[in-house]
Amino acid sequence: MTRVIITRGLDPAFGFLHADKPGRMSLSYDALELLRSALTGADMQWMAARTLRKDDFATFDGGIVRLSSEVARDSQQRCFASDTDQGI
């Protein structure tokens, strides 16, 4: 997203919805907000269609639990493939 913004001659750090902070690509985050509902919907459909297993998650210090990198990567690829199909 940031590459597209820069290619169009815009400053990815100058946002409208997200506060400008040093090092933050606020406009990139703003642009992703436009896609958030479609991405979330595609991800929820993907999650509902599969059975999650214990090894689909990774545990980190402090009790933090996240999707494993493999499952997260698969989810991301399916979301963006779904968005491409919908013309988003």
C-alpha positions as CSV (number, residue, x, y, z in Angstrom):
1,M,0.0,0.0,0.0
2,T,2.8,2.4,0.9
3,R,4.5,1.8,-2.4
4,V,1.3,2.7,-4.3
5,I,0.9,5.9,-2.3
6,I,4.5,6.9,-3.0
7,T,4.2,6.0,-6.7
8,R,1.2,8.3,-6.9
9,G,3.3,11.2,-5.5
10,L,1.7,11.3,-2.1
11,D,3.4,11.4,1.3
12,P,2.5,8.1,3.2
13,A,3.3,9.8,6.5
14,F,0.6,12.5,6.1
15,G,-2.7,10.9,7.3
16,F,-6.2,12.0,7.8
17,L,-7.7,9.4,10.1
18,H,-4.5,8.3,11.9
19,A,-2.4,10.8,13.8
20,D,0.9,11.8,12.3
21,K,3.9,10.5,14.3
22,P,7.5,10.2,13.3
23,G,8.1,6.9,11.4
24,R,4.3,6.1,11.1
25,M,2.9,5.7,7.6
26,S,-0.4,7.3,8.6
27,L,-1.8,7.6,5.1
28,S,-1.0,3.9,4.5
29,Y,-3.0,3.0,7.6
30,D,-5.8,5.3,6.4
31,A,-6.0,3.5,3.0
32,L,-6.1,0.1,4.7
33,E,-9.1,1.3,6.7
34,L,-11.1,1.4,3.4
35,L,-10.3,-2.3,2.9
36,R,-10.8,-3.4,6.5
37,S,-14.4,-4.6,6.4
38,A,-13.7,-6.7,3.2
39,L,-10.5,-8.1,4.6
40,T,-12.2,-9.0,7.9
41,G,-15.2,-10.6,6.2
42,A,-13.0,-12.7,4.0
43,D,-10.9,-13.7,7.0
44,M,-13.9,-14.6,9.0
45,Q,-15.3,-16.8,6.2
46,W,-11.9,-18.6,6.0
47,M,-11.8,-19.1,9.7
48,A,-15.4,-20.5,9.8
49,A,-14.6,-23.0,7.1
50,R,-11.7,-24.6,8.9
51,T,-11.2,-26.3,12.2
52,L,-8.4,-24.7,14.3
53,R,-5.9,-27.0,16.0
54,K,-3.6,-26.3,18.9
55,D,-0.6,-26.2,16.5
56,D,-2.3,-23.4,14.6
57,F,-1.2,-21.1,17.4
58,A,2.1,-19.9,18.8
59,T,2.6,-18.9,22.4
60,F,5.0,-16.2,23.4
61,D,6.5,-14.8,26.7
62,G,3.9,-13.1,28.9
63,G,1.1,-15.4,27.8
64,I,0.7,-13.9,24.4
65,V,-1.0,-16.3,21.9
66,R,-1.1,-15.6,18.2
67,L,-1.8,-17.4,15.0
68,S,1.2,-19.4,13.8
69,S,3.2,-17.7,11.0
70,E,2.0,-20.4,8.6
71,V,-1.7,-19.9,9.4
72,A,-1.4,-16.1,9.4
73,R,0.3,-16.2,6.0
74,D,-2.4,-18.5,4.6
75,S,-5.1,-16.2,6.0
76,Q,-3.4,-13.1,4.5
77,Q,-3.0,-14.8,1.1
78,R,-6.7,-15.8,1.0
79,C,-7.9,-12.4,2.1
80,F,-6.0,-10.6,-0.6
81,A,-7.0,-13.2,-3.2
82,S,-10.6,-12.7,-2.2
83,D,-10.3,-8.9,-2.5
84,T,-8.8,-9.2,-5.9
85,D,-11.7,-11.3,-7.0
86,Q,-14.1,-8.7,-5.7
87,G,-12.3,-5.9,-7.5
88,I,-11.2,-4.2,-4.2
